Amino acid sequence: MKSFLSKFQTMNFDQLIAVNGGYGGGSGGSGSSSCSGGGYSSSSGLTAARYVNARNRAKELAAKAAAKNGGSSYSLPSTGYDALTNGLNSERYTQARDNAEKRKKEEEAAAAKKQAELEAQKKAEYEAFNAYIENQKTKKGEYDLGTFDCDIWVQETLKNLGKDITEQWNDAKTTNVAGHEQALEGQTTNTPENGWSVVLMTDSDKYSINHTGLIRVNDDGSCDLYQNSKYCPYEEHYSSVKEFENSYAYNDFDYLHVLGKK
């Protein structure tokens, strides 16, 4: 018996695989991963393939933890197969798992913080936009055909707010509303989104000229129109977009969204 034990050699899993010719059952060392016919398996019924998956997962987690904690290399625990298959609770694996969970929580917290900052920035920008437009009431009655038209006012107002559309819709100093509508083809919608939009009003049965302004659609569906017009007040409020459109003698309304609330 002593003679027999003296020749006994402790092997890790990879060495055992090499001696037995691979994972497969039966003779000849087949490469099959089947657990039937003599393939390597644990007493609890776990197949060699499941062990390999568990080991690879442990390697991946431990490698990530090592990279974060100074770059030490990873090696399988000396307890080998049992340590990984008995609930996967080896000390090294447990540490890697805990580090991975901690890092995941930190990343989620950082992402949530960044999202909150972006939302706060968007809200601040929206409120600043509102305040600027509402304070432009001094422009009322300053409409000057050919010098300070409705579209020039829209263009200059947006430019002052960092939303320059001069090239996008063609310079208002050399283009009329119909020209803007043509330049923006495919970029406008028939219904405005919540927030601020440029509204283009064309095809009138009453007026010989087209018109444009800035419209804000609120959460409750009401809207506010701001404009530089020879005929209408600078600021107008409506219970809905439909009411606004019905109050103006135009057959076509196109909206270019420029700033959302969220």
Accessible surface in RSA format (square Angstrom, percent):
REM  Atomic radii and reference values for relative SASA: ProtOr
REM  Chains: A
REM  Algorithm: Lee & Richards
REM  Probe-radius: 1.40
REM  Slices: 20
REM RES _ NUM      All-atoms   Total-Side   Main-Chain    Non-polar    All polar
REM                ABS   REL    ABS   REL    ABS   REL    ABS   REL    ABS   REL
RES MET A   1   171.55  88.8 125.29  82.9  46.27 110.2 118.53 100.8  53.02  70.2
RES LYS A   2   181.32  88.5 174.10 106.8   7.22  17.2 118.95 107.1  62.37  66.4
RES SER A   3    76.42  64.6  67.32  89.8   9.10  21.0  47.35 100.8  29.07  40.7
RES PHE A   4   140.61  70.3 132.89  82.3   7.71  20.1 138.03  83.7   2.57   7.4
RES LEU A   5   103.00  57.4  92.87  66.4  10.13  25.5  92.95  65.3  10.05  27.0
RES SER A   6    89.91  76.0  48.72  65.0  41.19  94.9  51.18 109.0  38.73  54.3
RES LYS A   7   169.12  82.5 139.58  85.6  29.54  70.3  91.85  82.7  77.27  82.3
RES PHE A   8   145.09  72.6 117.38  72.7  27.71  72.1 123.97  75.2  21.12  60.4
RES GLN A   9   114.04  63.8  97.63  71.3  16.41  39.1  33.26  70.8  80.78  61.3
RES THR A  10   118.83  84.5  97.06  98.4  21.77  51.9  72.65  97.6  46.18  69.8
RES MET A  11    74.77  38.7  47.01  31.1  27.76  66.1  43.13  36.7  31.64  41.9
RES ASN A  12    82.39  56.8  69.33  67.0  13.07  31.5  36.09  86.9  46.31  44.8
RES PHE A  13    11.14   5.6   2.67   1.7   8.47  22.0   5.58   3.4   5.57  15.9
RES ASP A  14    74.35  52.1  66.96  66.6   7.39  17.5  29.49  69.4  44.86  44.7
RES GLN A  15    83.46  46.7  79.73  58.3   3.73   8.9  30.08  64.0  53.38  40.5
RES LEU A  16    48.40  27.0  48.40  34.6   0.00   0.0  48.40  34.0   0.00   0.0
RES ILE A  17    30.86  17.6  29.08  21.7   1.78   4.3  30.77  22.2   0.09   0.2
RES ALA A  18    80.64  74.1  49.50  76.4  31.14  70.8  60.35  85.0  20.29  53.8
RES VAL A  19    98.74  65.0  66.35  60.1  32.39  78.0  73.76  64.1  24.98  67.8
RES ASN A  20    88.65  61.1  63.28  61.2  25.37  61.1  24.57  59.1  64.08  61.9
RES GLY A  21    36.14  44.6   0.00   N/A  36.14  44.6  29.10  79.9   7.04  15.8
RES GLY A  22    23.19  28.6   0.00   N/A  23.19  28.6  14.91  40.9   8.28  18.5
RES TYR A  23    69.67  32.5  66.74  38.0   2.93   7.6  48.97  36.8  20.70  25.5
RES GLY A  24    12.15  15.0   0.00   N/A  12.15  15.0   0.00   0.0  12.15  27.2
RES GLY A  25    18.48  22.8   0.00   N/A  18.48  22.8   4.89  13.4  13.58  30.4
RES GLY A  26    59.90  73.9   0.00   N/A  59.90  73.9  38.90 106.8  21.00  47.0
RES SER A  27   111.61  94.3  81.70 109.0  29.91  68.9  53.92 114.8  57.69  80.8
RES GLY A  28    83.26 102.7   0.00   N/A  83.26 102.7  43.86 120.4  39.41  88.3
RES GLY A  29    33.96  41.9   0.00   N/A  33.96  41.9  10.20  28.0  23.76  53.2
RES SER A  30    52.88  44.7  41.66  55.6  11.22  25.8  34.64  73.8  18.24  25.6
RES GLY A  31    70.79  87.3   0.00   N/A  70.79  87.3  37.65 103.3  33.14  74.2
RES SER A  32    53.28  45.0  40.93  54.6  12.35  28.5  37.49  79.8  15.79  22.1
RES SER A  33    73.57  62.2  57.27  76.4  16.31  37.6  21.39  45.6  52.18  73.1
RES SER A  34    53.15  44.9  39.18  52.3  13.97  32.2  39.33  83.8  13.82  19.4
RES CYS A  35    73.79  55.8  53.87  60.1  19.93  46.8   5.04  12.8  68.75  74.1
RES SER A  36    74.33  62.8  64.46  86.0   9.87  22.7  49.68 105.8  24.65  34.5
RES GLY A  37    59.99  74.0   0.00   N/A  59.99  74.0  43.00 118.0  16.99  38.0
RES GLY A  38    77.03  95.0   0.00   N/A  77.03  95.0  38.78 106.4  38.26  85.7
RES GLY A  39    12.96  16.0   0.00   N/A  12.96  16.0   1.39   3.8  11.57  25.9
RES TYR A  40    69.37  32.4  57.42  32.7  11.95  31.1  44.68  33.6  24.69  30.4
RES SER A  41    54.75  46.3  32.35  43.2  22.40  51.6   5.11  10.9  49.64  69.5
RES SER A  42    16.99  14.4   5.40   7.2  11.59  26.7  11.18  23.8   5.81   8.1
RES SER A  43   132.22 111.7  81.48 108.7  50.74 116.9  61.01 129.9  71.21  99.8
RES SER A  44    92.29  78.0  50.67  67.6  41.62  95.9  56.58 120.5  35.71  50.0
RES GLY A  45    52.50  64.7   0.00   N/A  52.50  64.7  33.36  91.5  19.14  42.9
RES LEU A  46    33.56  18.7  33.53  24.0   0.03   0.1  33.53  23.5   0.03   0.1
RES THR A  47    24.85  17.7  24.72  25.1   0.13   0.3  21.59  29.0   3.27   4.9
RES ALA A  48     5.22   4.8   3.57   5.5   1.65   3.8   4.13   5.8   1.09   2.9
RES ALA A  49    36.61  33.7  31.07  48.0   5.54  12.6  34.70  48.9   1.91   5.1
RES ARG A  50   141.77  59.5 135.67  69.2   6.09  14.5  42.88  58.6  98.89  59.9
RES TYR A  51     1.94   0.9   0.88   0.5   1.06   2.7   0.96   0.7   0.98   1.2
RES VAL A  52    22.59  14.9  22.59  20.4   0.00   0.0  22.59  19.6   0.00   0.0
RES ASN A  53    98.57  68.0  91.92  88.8   6.65  16.0  26.12  62.9  72.45  70.0
RES ALA A  54    17.09  15.7  10.21  15.8   6.88  15.7  15.76  22.2   1.33   3.5
RES ARG A  55    20.60   8.6  20.60  10.5   0.00   0.0   0.00   0.0  20.60  12.5
RES ASN A  56    68.33  47.1  63.15  61.0   5.18  12.5  24.04  57.8  44.30  42.8
RES ARG A  57   114.07  47.9 110.98  56.6   3.09   7.4  42.37  57.9  71.70  43.5
RES ALA A  58     0.64   0.6   0.54   0.8   0.11   0.2   0.54   0.8   0.11   0.3
RES LYS A  59    81.74  39.9  81.11  49.8   0.63   1.5  40.42  36.4  41.32  44.0
RES GLU A  60    78.34  45.0  70.76  53.5   7.57  18.0  31.81  61.5  46.52  38.0
RES LEU A  61     9.74   5.4   9.13   6.5   0.61   1.5   9.15   6.4   0.60   1.6
RES ALA A  62     7.29   6.7   3.91   6.0   3.39   7.7   4.83   6.8   2.47   6.5
RES ALA A  63    50.99  46.9  43.90  67.8   7.09  16.1  46.13  65.0   4.86  12.9
RES LYS A  64    99.17  48.4  91.07  55.9   8.09  19.3  55.86  50.3  43.31  46.1
RES ALA A  65     8.16   7.5   7.93  12.2   0.23   0.5   7.96  11.2   0.20   0.5
RES ALA A  66    15.08  13.9   9.73  15.0   5.35  12.2  14.70  20.7   0.38   1.0
RES ALA A  67    77.59  71.3  50.09  77.3  27.50  62.6  54.10  76.2  23.49  62.2
RES LYS A  68   106.15  51.8  71.80  44.1  34.35  81.8  74.26  66.8  31.89  34.0
RES ASN A  69    90.35  62.3  56.68  54.8  33.67  81.1  31.69  76.3  58.67  56.7
RES GLY A  70    73.36  90.5   0.00   N/A  73.36  90.5  38.47 105.6  34.89  78.1
RES GLY A  71    53.28  65.7   0.00   N/A  53.28  65.7  24.14  66.2  29.14  65.3
RES SER A  72    74.29  62.8  60.17  80.3  14.13  32.5  53.01 112.9  21.29  29.8
RES SER A  73   103.50  87.5  78.25 104.4  25.25  58.2  52.05 110.8  51.45  72.1
RES TYR A  74    45.16  21.1  15.68   8.9  29.48  76.7  14.92  11.2  30.24  37.3
RES SER A  75    71.57  60.5  65.37  87.2   6.21  14.3  47.25 100.6  24.32  34.1
RES LEU A  76    47.41  26.4  28.40  20.3  19.01  47.8  28.40  19.9  19.01  51.2
RES PRO A  77    24.86  18.1  12.67  11.6  12.19  44.3  21.05  17.4   3.81  23.7
RES SER A  78   124.65 105.3  76.89 102.6  47.77 110.0  60.55 128.9  64.10  89.8
RES THR A  79    92.29  65.6  71.08  72.1  21.21  50.5  76.00 102.1  16.28  24.6
RES GLY A  80    18.84  23.2   0.00   N/A  18.84  23.2  18.84  51.7   0.00   0.0
RES TYR A  81    33.69  15.7  28.06  16.0   5.63  14.7  27.81  20.9   5.87   7.2
RES ASP A  82    84.85  59.4  84.26  83.9   0.59   1.4  16.75  39.4  68.09  67.9
RES ALA A  83    14.17  13.0   5.84   9.0   8.34  19.0  13.97  19.7   0.21   0.5
RES LEU A  84     0.29   0.2   0.29   0.2   0.00   0.0   0.29   0.2   0.00   0.0
RES THR A  85    21.20  15.1   4.98   5.0  16.22  38.7   4.42   5.9  16.78  25.4
RES ASN A  86    95.90  66.1  83.43  80.6  12.48  30.0  30.47  73.3  65.43  63.2
RES GLY A  87    66.45  81.9   0.00   N/A  66.45  81.9  41.10 112.8  25.35  56.8
RES LEU A  88    51.37  28.6  51.19  36.6   0.18   0.5  51.19  36.0   0.18   0.5
RES ASN A  89    97.56  67.3  81.37  78.6  16.19  39.0  23.70  57.0  73.86  71.4
RES SER A  90    11.58   9.8   3.63   4.8   7.95  18.3  11.52  24.5   0.06   0.1
RES GLU A  91   153.67  88.2 139.43 105.5  14.23  33.9  59.22 114.6  94.44  77.1
RES ARG A  92   107.13  45.0 102.11  52.1   5.02  12.0  19.44  26.6  87.69  53.1
RES TYR A  93    26.29  12.3  24.74  14.1   1.55   4.0   4.45   3.3  21.84  26.9
RES THR A  94    36.32  25.8  36.32  36.8   0.00   0.0  32.21  43.3   4.11   6.2
RES GLN A  95   100.25  56.1  94.96  69.4   5.29  12.6  28.93  61.6  71.33  54.1
RES ALA A  96     1.74   1.6   0.94   1.4   0.80   1.8   1.16   1.6   0.58   1.5
RES ARG A  97    87.10  36.6  87.04  44.4   0.06   0.1  26.95  36.8  60.15  36.5
RES ASP A  98    67.18  47.1  61.65  61.4   5.52  13.1  26.07  61.4  41.11  41.0
RES ASN A  99    30.94  21.3  30.11  29.1   0.83   2.0   4.41  10.6  26.52  25.6
RES ALA A 100    21.28  19.6  16.17  25.0   5.11  11.6  16.52  23.3   4.76  12.6
RES GLU A 101    89.93  51.6  87.79  66.4   2.14   5.1  33.02  63.9  56.91  46.5
RES LYS A 102   123.80  60.4 119.51  73.3   4.28  10.2  65.64  59.1  58.16  62.0
RES ARG A 103    51.16  21.5  51.16  26.1   0.00   0.0  27.69  37.8  23.47  14.2
RES LYS A 104   127.31  62.1 125.51  77.0   1.80   4.3  69.78  62.8  57.53  61.3
RES LYS A 105   144.99  70.7 139.58  85.6   5.41  12.9  83.44  75.1  61.55  65.6
RES GLU A 106    82.63  47.4  73.00  55.2   9.63  22.9  44.37  85.8  38.26  31.2
RES GLU A 107   106.57  61.2  98.22  74.3   8.35  19.9  43.61  84.3  62.96  51.4
RES GLU A 108    97.40  55.9  87.90  66.5   9.49  22.6  45.75  88.5  51.65  42.2
RES ALA A 109    63.92  58.8  50.19  77.5  13.73  31.2  58.64  82.6   5.27  14.0
RES ALA A 110    61.62  56.7  49.69  76.7  11.93  27.1  56.60  79.7   5.02  13.3
RES ALA A 111    62.32  57.3  50.12  77.3  12.20  27.8  57.48  80.9   4.84  12.8
RES ALA A 112    64.58  59.4  50.74  78.3  13.84  31.5  59.21  83.4   5.38  14.2
RES LYS A 113   139.87  68.2 132.17  81.1   7.70  18.3  81.13  73.0  58.74  62.6
RES LYS A 114   133.06  64.9 131.90  80.9   1.16   2.8  75.47  67.9  57.59  61.3
RES GLN A 115    94.93  53.1  93.92  68.6   1.01   2.4  37.10  79.0  57.84  43.9
RES ALA A 116    58.25  53.6  49.57  76.5   8.68  19.7  53.01  74.7   5.23  13.9
RES GLU A 117    95.14  54.6  86.39  65.4   8.75  20.8  43.53  84.2  51.61  42.1
RES LEU A 118    91.31  50.9  86.69  62.0   4.61  11.6  87.07  61.2   4.24  11.4
RES GLU A 119   102.72  59.0  94.50  71.5   8.22  19.6  37.26  72.1  65.46  53.4
RES ALA A 120    61.82  56.8  49.97  77.1  11.85  27.0  56.78  80.0   5.03  13.3
RES GLN A 121   122.93  68.7 115.16  84.2   7.77  18.5  40.66  86.6  82.27  62.4
RES LYS A 122    65.72  32.1  64.18  39.4   1.55   3.7  27.73  25.0  37.99  40.5
RES LYS A 123   124.03  60.5 123.88  76.0   0.15   0.4  65.96  59.4  58.07  61.9
RES ALA A 124    58.72  54.0  50.34  77.7   8.38  19.1  54.65  77.0   4.07  10.8
RES GLU A 125    66.30  38.1  57.94  43.8   8.35  19.9  35.11  67.9  31.19  25.5
RES TYR A 126    15.79   7.4  15.79   9.0   0.00   0.0  11.38   8.6   4.41   5.4
RES GLU A 127    90.26  51.8  84.77  64.1   5.49  13.1  34.25  66.3  56.00  45.7
RES ALA A 128    59.29  54.5  47.58  73.4  11.71  26.6  55.69  78.4   3.59   9.5
RES PHE A 129     3.08   1.5   2.66   1.6   0.41   1.1   2.82   1.7   0.26   0.7
RES ASN A 130    23.71  16.3  23.71  22.9   0.00   0.0   6.84  16.5  16.87  16.3
RES ALA A 131    47.48  43.7  43.14  66.6   4.34   9.9  47.30  66.6   0.19   0.5
RES TYR A 132    63.33  29.6  58.42  33.2   4.91  12.8  51.96  39.0  11.37  14.0
RES ILE A 133     0.00   0.0   0.00   0.0   0.00   0.0   0.00   0.0   0.00   0.0
RES GLU A 134    62.83  36.1  59.39  44.9   3.44   8.2  15.53  30.0  47.30  38.6
RES ASN A 135   107.51  74.1  88.95  86.0  18.55  44.7  24.87  59.9  82.63  79.9
RES GLN A 136    29.15  16.3  29.13  21.3   0.02   0.1   0.02   0.0  29.13  22.1
RES LYS A 137   106.99  52.2  99.89  61.3   7.10  16.9  52.60  47.3  54.39  57.9
RES THR A 138   108.63  77.3  89.40  90.6  19.23  45.8  84.58 113.6  24.05  36.4
RES LYS A 139    64.99  31.7  64.86  39.8   0.14   0.3  18.46  16.6  46.54  49.6
RES LYS A 140   130.58  63.7 111.00  68.1  19.59  46.6  63.19  56.9  67.39  71.8
RES GLY A 141    66.36  81.8   0.00   N/A  66.36  81.8  33.09  90.8  33.26  74.5
RES GLU A 142    87.74  50.4  74.47  56.3  13.27  31.6  35.86  69.4  51.87  42.4
RES TYR A 143    39.42  18.4  18.44  10.5  20.98  54.6  11.89   8.9  27.52  33.9
RES ASP A 144    71.20  49.9  68.38  68.1   2.82   6.7  17.53  41.3  53.67  53.5
RES LEU A 145   134.33  74.8 114.45  81.9  19.88  50.0 114.45  80.4  19.88  53.5
RES GLY A 146    62.36  76.9   0.00   N/A  62.36  76.9  31.54  86.5  30.83  69.0
RES THR A 147    92.76  66.0  76.80  77.9  15.97  38.1  55.37  74.4  37.39  56.5
RES PHE A 148    41.33  20.7  41.33  25.6   0.00   0.0  41.33  25.1   0.00   0.0
RES ASP A 149    25.40  17.8  25.40  25.3   0.00   0.0   4.78  11.3  20.62  20.6
RES CYS A 150     7.46   5.6   7.46   8.3   0.00   0.0   0.00   0.0   7.46   8.0
RES ASP A 151     5.12   3.6   5.12   5.1   0.00   0.0   0.95   2.2   4.17   4.2
RES ILE A 152    12.10   6.9  12.10   9.0   0.00   0.0  12.10   8.7   0.00   0.0
RES TRP A 153     2.29   0.9   2.25   1.1   0.04   0.1   1.97   1.1   0.32   0.5
RES VAL A 154     0.00   0.0   0.00   0.0   0.00   0.0   0.00   0.0   0.00   0.0
RES GLN A 155     4.21   2.4   4.21   3.1   0.00   0.0   0.00   0.0   4.21   3.2
RES GLU A 156    52.15  29.9  52.15  39.5   0.00   0.0  22.53  43.6  29.62  24.2
RES THR A 157     5.62   4.0   4.11   4.2   1.51   3.6   1.32   1.8   4.30   6.5
RES LEU A 158     0.00   0.0   0.00   0.0   0.00   0.0   0.00   0.0   0.00   0.0
RES LYS A 159   107.41  52.4  94.99  58.3  12.43  29.6  43.66  39.3  63.75  67.9
RES ASN A 160    99.65  68.7  63.77  61.6  35.89  86.4  15.18  36.5  84.48  81.7
RES LEU A 161    40.33  22.5  17.24  12.3  23.09  58.0  22.85  16.0  17.48  47.0
RES GLY A 162    66.92  82.5   0.00   N/A  66.92  82.5  36.94 101.4  29.98  67.1
RES LYS A 163    53.25  26.0  46.81  28.7   6.44  15.3  23.35  21.0  29.91  31.9
RES ASP A 164    80.58  56.4  50.69  50.5  29.88  70.7  25.07  59.0  55.50  55.4
RES ILE A 165     7.96   4.5   7.56   5.6   0.39   0.9   7.96   5.7   0.00   0.0
RES THR A 166    27.25  19.4  26.76  27.1   0.49   1.2  26.10  35.1   1.15   1.7
RES GLU A 167   162.39  93.2 138.48 104.8  23.91  56.9  58.57 113.3 103.82  84.8
RES GLN A 168    75.98  42.5  56.65  41.4  19.33  46.0  31.40  66.8  44.59  33.8
RES TRP A 169     0.00   0.0   0.00   0.0   0.00   0.0   0.00   0.0   0.00   0.0
RES ASN A 170    69.73  48.1  67.21  65.0   2.52   6.1   9.36  22.5  60.37  58.4
RES ASP A 171    50.04  35.0  45.02  44.8   5.02  11.9  14.76  34.7  35.28  35.2
RES ALA A 172     5.49   5.0   0.00   0.0   5.49  12.5   0.00   0.0   5.49  14.5
RES LYS A 173   139.32  68.0 107.63  66.0  31.69  75.5  56.14  50.5  83.18  88.6
RES THR A 174   120.29  85.6  79.64  80.7  40.65  96.9  77.29 103.8  43.00  65.0
RES THR A 175    27.92  19.9  17.68  17.9  10.24  24.4  15.77  21.2  12.15  18.4
RES ASN A 176   101.14  69.7  92.35  89.2   8.79  21.2  37.32  89.8  63.82  61.7
RES VAL A 177     8.38   5.5   7.30   6.6   1.09   2.6   7.30   6.3   1.09   2.9
RES ALA A 178    44.68  41.1  40.48  62.5   4.20   9.6  40.50  57.0   4.19  11.1
RES GLY A 179    18.52  22.8   0.00   N/A  18.52  22.8  16.30  44.7   2.22   5.0
RES HIS A 180     0.00   0.0   0.00   0.0   0.00   0.0   0.00   0.0   0.00   0.0
RES GLU A 181    46.80  26.9  42.61  32.2   4.19  10.0  18.55  35.9  28.24  23.1
RES GLN A 182   139.41  78.0 125.50  91.7  13.90  33.1  38.69  82.4 100.72  76.4
RES ALA A 183    34.65  31.9   6.53  10.1  28.12  64.0  19.27  27.1  15.37  40.7
RES LEU A 184     0.04   0.0   0.00   0.0   0.04   0.1   0.04   0.0   0.00   0.0
RES GLU A 185   142.10  81.6 118.98  90.0  23.12  55.0  46.53  90.0  95.57  78.0
RES GLY A 186    79.35  97.9   0.00   N/A  79.35  97.9  39.44 108.2  39.91  89.4
RES GLN A 187    87.70  49.0  62.93  46.0  24.77  59.0  36.21  77.1  51.49  39.1
RES THR A 188    33.17  23.6  13.34  13.5  19.83  47.3   0.98   1.3  32.19  48.7
RES THR A 189    68.45  48.7  60.76  61.6   7.69  18.3  65.12  87.5   3.34   5.0
RES ASN A 190   116.99  80.7 103.54 100.1  13.45  32.4  27.61  66.5  89.37  86.4
RES THR A 191    97.22  69.1  89.55  90.8   7.66  18.3  60.00  80.6  37.22  56.3
RES PRO A 192    11.64   8.5   0.17   0.2  11.47  41.7   0.68   0.6  10.96  68.1
RES GLU A 193    97.54  56.0  89.14  67.4   8.40  20.0  38.27  74.0  59.27  48.4
RES ASN A 194    74.53  51.4  65.13  62.9   9.40  22.6  21.55  51.9  52.98  51.2
RES GLY A 195     0.00   0.0   0.00   N/A   0.00   0.0   0.00   0.0   0.00   0.0
RES TRP A 196     0.00   0.0   0.00   0.0   0.00   0.0   0.00   0.0   0.00   0.0
RES SER A 197     0.38   0.3   0.38   0.5   0.00   0.0   0.00   0.0   0.38   0.5
RES VAL A 198     0.00   0.0   0.00   0.0   0.00   0.0   0.00   0.0   0.00   0.0
RES VAL A 199     0.00   0.0   0.00   0.0   0.00   0.0   0.00   0.0   0.00   0.0
RES LEU A 200     0.10   0.1   0.10   0.1   0.00   0.0   0.10   0.1   0.00   0.0
RES MET A 201     0.00   0.0   0.00   0.0   0.00   0.0   0.00   0.0   0.00   0.0
RES THR A 202     8.39   6.0   8.39   8.5   0.00   0.0   6.21   8.3   2.18   3.3
RES ASP A 203    87.33  61.2  72.14  71.8  15.20  35.9  28.44  66.9  58.90  58.7
RES SER A 204    25.26  21.3   0.68   0.9  24.59  56.6   0.68   1.4  24.59  34.4
RES ASP A 205   131.26  91.9  90.29  89.9  40.97  96.9  41.39  97.4  89.87  89.6
RES LYS A 206   148.11  72.3 113.59  69.7  34.53  82.2  71.17  64.1  76.95  82.0
RES TYR A 207    67.46  31.5  53.65  30.5  13.81  35.9  34.77  26.1  32.69  40.3
RES SER A 208   119.90 101.3  74.26  99.1  45.63 105.1  57.45 122.3  62.45  87.5
RES ILE A 209    78.76  44.8  72.98  54.4   5.78  13.9  78.43  56.5   0.33   0.9
RES ASN A 210    47.69  32.9  36.47  35.2  11.22  27.0   1.89   4.6  45.79  44.3
RES HIS A 211    17.34   9.5  17.34  12.1   0.00   0.0   9.58   9.9   7.76   9.0
RES THR A 212     0.00   0.0   0.00   0.0   0.00   0.0   0.00   0.0   0.00   0.0
RES GLY A 213     0.00   0.0   0.00   N/A   0.00   0.0   0.00   0.0   0.00   0.0
RES LEU A 214     0.00   0.0   0.00   0.0   0.00   0.0   0.00   0.0   0.00   0.0
RES ILE A 215     0.04   0.0   0.01   0.0   0.03   0.1   0.01   0.0   0.03   0.1
RES ARG A 216    23.28   9.8  23.28  11.9   0.00   0.0   4.28   5.9  19.00  11.5
RES VAL A 217     9.80   6.4   8.21   7.4   1.60   3.8   8.21   7.1   1.60   4.3
RES ASN A 218    40.85  28.2  36.53  35.3   4.32  10.4  19.83  47.7  21.02  20.3
RES ASP A 219    97.72  68.5  64.72  64.4  33.00  78.0  36.18  85.1  61.54  61.4
RES ASP A 220   119.93  84.0  78.64  78.3  41.28  97.6  51.29 120.7  68.64  68.5
RES GLY A 221    32.89  40.6   0.00   N/A  32.89  40.6  29.94  82.2   2.95   6.6
RES SER A 222    24.05  20.3  24.03  32.1   0.02   0.0  17.86  38.0   6.19   8.7
RES CYS A 223     0.35   0.3   0.00   0.0   0.35   0.8   0.00   0.0   0.35   0.4
RES ASP A 224    10.60   7.4  10.60  10.6   0.00   0.0   0.16   0.4  10.44  10.4
RES LEU A 225     0.00   0.0   0.00   0.0   0.00   0.0   0.00   0.0   0.00   0.0
RES TYR A 226     1.48   0.7   1.48   0.8   0.00   0.0   0.00   0.0   1.48   1.8
RES GLN A 227     0.58   0.3   0.00   0.0   0.58   1.4   0.00   0.0   0.58   0.4
RES ASN A 228     1.84   1.3   0.27   0.3   1.57   3.8   1.53   3.7   0.31   0.3
RES SER A 229    15.04  12.7   5.35   7.1   9.69  22.3   1.21   2.6  13.83  19.4
RES LYS A 230   147.86  72.1 114.81  70.4  33.05  78.7  64.69  58.2  83.17  88.6
RES TYR A 231   144.35  67.4 106.57  60.6  37.78  98.3  79.32  59.6  65.03  80.2
RES CYS A 232    33.47  25.3  22.58  25.2  10.89  25.6   2.97   7.5  30.50  32.9
RES PRO A 233    66.35  48.4  63.42  57.8   2.94  10.7  65.60  54.2   0.76   4.7
RES TYR A 234     6.16   2.9   3.49   2.0   2.67   6.9   5.22   3.9   0.94   1.2
RES GLU A 235    41.67  23.9  25.05  19.0  16.61  39.6  11.28  21.8  30.38  24.8
RES GLU A 236    25.34  14.5  21.07  15.9   4.27  10.2  16.47  31.9   8.87   7.2
RES HIS A 237   114.08  62.3  87.03  60.5  27.05  69.2  71.04  73.2  43.04  50.1
RES TYR A 238    32.66  15.2  25.00  14.2   7.66  19.9  21.19  15.9  11.47  14.1
RES SER A 239    82.58  69.8  61.34  81.9  21.25  48.9  50.96 108.5  31.62  44.3
RES SER A 240    39.37  33.3  39.37  52.5   0.00   0.0  31.04  66.1   8.33  11.7
RES VAL A 241    25.60  16.8  23.83  21.6   1.77   4.3  23.83  20.7   1.77   4.8
RES LYS A 242   135.99  66.3 132.58  81.3   3.41   8.1  83.08  74.8  52.91  56.4
RES GLU A 243    77.94  44.7  72.90  55.1   5.04  12.0  30.66  59.3  47.28  38.6
RES PHE A 244     0.00   0.0   0.00   0.0   0.00   0.0   0.00   0.0   0.00   0.0
RES GLU A 245    32.63  18.7  28.90  21.9   3.72   8.9   4.63   8.9  28.00  22.9
RES ASN A 246   107.62  74.2  74.83  72.3  32.79  78.9  28.51  68.6  79.11  76.5
RES SER A 247    66.09  55.8  24.43  32.6  41.66  96.0  35.91  76.5  30.18  42.3
RES TYR A 248    21.05   9.8  13.06   7.4   7.98  20.8  15.26  11.5   5.79   7.1
RES ALA A 249    37.30  34.3  20.43  31.5  16.87  38.4  34.57  48.7   2.73   7.2
RES TYR A 250    18.52   8.6   6.43   3.7  12.09  31.5   1.25   0.9  17.27  21.3
RES ASN A 251    90.63  62.5  54.11  52.3  36.52  87.9  22.19  53.4  68.44  66.2
RES ASP A 252    49.29  34.5  47.79  47.6   1.49   3.5  14.58  34.3  34.71  34.6
RES PHE A 253    20.61  10.3  13.86   8.6   6.76  17.6  13.86   8.4   6.76  19.3
RES ASP A 254    17.18  12.0  17.18  17.1   0.00   0.0   1.20   2.8  15.98  15.9
RES TYR A 255     1.97   0.9   0.75   0.4   1.22   3.2   0.75   0.6   1.22   1.5
RES LEU A 256     9.55   5.3   9.55   6.8   0.00   0.0   9.55   6.7   0.00   0.0
RES HIS A 257    65.73  35.9  43.74  30.4  21.99  56.3  37.05  38.2  28.67  33.4
RES VAL A 258    23.02  15.1   5.32   4.8  17.69  42.6  12.01  10.4  11.01  29.9
RES LEU A 259     3.40   1.9   0.49   0.3   2.92   7.3   3.40   2.4   0.00   0.0
RES GLY A 260    11.50  14.2   0.00   N/A  11.50  14.2   8.83  24.2   2.67   6.0
RES LYS A 261    89.56  43.7  82.51  50.6   7.05  16.8  44.14  39.7  45.42  48.4
RES LYS A 262   203.20  99.1 155.54  95.4  47.67 113.5 120.43 108.4  82.77  88.2
END  Absolute sums over single chains surface
CHAIN  1 A    15704.1      12054.0       3650.1       8191.1       7513.0
END  Absolute sums over all chains
TOTAL         15704.1      12054.0       3650.1       8191.1       7513.0
